[in-house]
Amino acid sequence: MGVDGHGWQPAGPSPAKELHAHSVDLLDVSTGGNVPKIRIPTGPGYQVPFAERIRSEAGLPVAAVGMIADARQAEEIITSGRADAVLLGRELLRDPHWALRAARELGAESRIPDQYAWAI
Ligand SMILES: Cc1cc2nc3c(=O)[nH]c(=O)nc-3n(C[C@H](O)[C@H](O)[C@H](O)COP(=O)(O)O)c2cc1C
């Protein structure tokens, strides 16, 4: 669902609390960039504060987005309790192997499906 104007410009109360009652398990908190006069301060993790706020106000599990490209940054967002998950968009287009690389960098076990493992 989309909620116009949440974040970069004033908006009404967030309906996030109500969504839990309607079987929504996880909210992907993303903001739009469609208002020409508003300058969005982009940078690594720039939309994370919105996820963090909705998580604390609505008590609903949230996923954070927004120029998350670094494995340690992604890990920190989750371990610090700012979000329950991170989702990557553009970085996965640049590097489709990001998840494997990040798992290796963070020392996590990653299991490559047998069908592919023999080839790698
Ligand atoms: C050009 C562009 C336009 C976008 N427009 C919207 C939008 O209108 N509404 C929205 O919720 N998210 C919008 N997004 C955010 C994406 O839906 C998604 O959350 C984001 O791309 C994921 O973050 P990342 O690509 O920085 O990893 C847009 C992203 C881009 C690159």
The ligand as an SDF file (V2000), in Angstrom:
LIG
                    3D

 31 33  0  0  0  0  0  0  0  0999 V2000
   13.7080    6.4580   -9.3850 C   0  0  0  0  0  0  0  0  0  0  0  0
   13.0770    5.8660   -8.1360 C   0  0  0  0  0  0  0  0  0  0  0  0
   11.7550    6.2050   -7.8420 C   0  0  0  0  0  0  0  0  0  0  0  0
   11.1260    5.6770   -6.7010 C   0  0  0  0  0  0  0  0  0  0  0  0
    9.8560    6.0380   -6.4150 N   0  0  0  0  0  0  0  0  0  0  0  0
    9.2430    5.5470   -5.3240 C   0  0  0  0  0  0  0  0  0  0  0  0
    7.9050    5.9110   -5.0150 C   0  0  0  0  0  0  0  0  0  0  0  0
    7.2680    6.6890   -5.7110 O   0  0  0  0  0  0  0  0  0  0  0  0
    7.3500    5.3990   -3.9010 N   0  0  0  0  0  0  0  0  0  0  0  0
    8.0460    4.5640   -3.0730 C   0  0  0  0  0  0  0  0  0  0  0  0
    7.4940    4.1270   -2.0630 O   0  0  0  0  0  0  0  0  0  0  0  0
    9.3060    4.2000   -3.3420 N   0  0  0  0  0  0  0  0  0  0  0  0
    9.9310    4.6790   -4.4330 C   0  0  0  0  0  0  0  0  0  0  0  0
   11.2200    4.3240   -4.7130 N   0  0  0  0  0  0  0  0  0  0  0  0
   11.9430    3.4760   -3.7810 C   0  0  0  0  0  0  0  0  0  0  0  0
   11.8870    2.0320   -4.1930 C   0  0  0  0  0  0  0  0  0  0  0  0
   10.5920    1.5710   -4.2030 O   0  0  0  0  0  0  0  0  0  0  0  0
   12.6650    1.1790   -3.2200 C   0  0  0  0  0  0  0  0  0  0  0  0
   12.1640    1.3120   -1.9380 O   0  0  0  0  0  0  0  0  0  0  0  0
   14.0880    1.5610   -3.2420 C   0  0  0  0  0  0  0  0  0  0  0  0
   14.5440    1.7040   -4.5630 O   0  0  0  0  0  0  0  0  0  0  0  0
   14.9010    0.5230   -2.5180 C   0  0  0  0  0  0  0  0  0  0  0  0
   16.0230    1.1330   -2.1200 O   0  0  0  0  0  0  0  0  0  0  0  0
   17.3930    1.0520   -2.9400 P   0  0  0  0  0  0  0  0  0  0  0  0
   17.0870    0.9570   -4.3920 O   0  0  0  0  0  0  0  0  0  0  0  0
   18.0440    2.3470   -2.5620 O   0  0  0  0  0  0  0  0  0  0  0  0
   18.0830   -0.1820   -2.4230 O   0  0  0  0  0  0  0  0  0  0  0  0
   11.8460    4.8090   -5.8410 C   0  0  0  0  0  0  0  0  0  0  0  0
   13.1710    4.4730   -6.1600 C   0  0  0  0  0  0  0  0  0  0  0  0
   13.7830    4.9930   -7.2910 C   0  0  0  0  0  0  0  0  0  0  0  0
   15.2150    4.6180   -7.6110 C   0  0  0  0  0  0  0  0  0  0  0  0
  1  2  1  0
  2  3  1  0
  2 30  2  0
  3  4  2  0
  4  5  1  0
  4 28  1  0
  5  6  2  0
  6  7  1  0
  6 13  1  0
  7  8  2  0
  7  9  1  0
  9 10  1  0
 10 11  2  0
 10 12  1  0
 12 13  2  0
 13 14  1  0
 14 15  1  0
 14 28  1  0
 15 16  1  0
 16 17  1  0
 16 18  1  0
 18 19  1  0
 18 20  1  0
 20 21  1  0
 20 22  1  0
 22 23  1  0
 23 24  1  0
 24 25  2  0
 24 26  1  0
 24 27  1  0
 28 29  2  0
 29 30  1  0
 30 31  1  0
M  END
$$$$
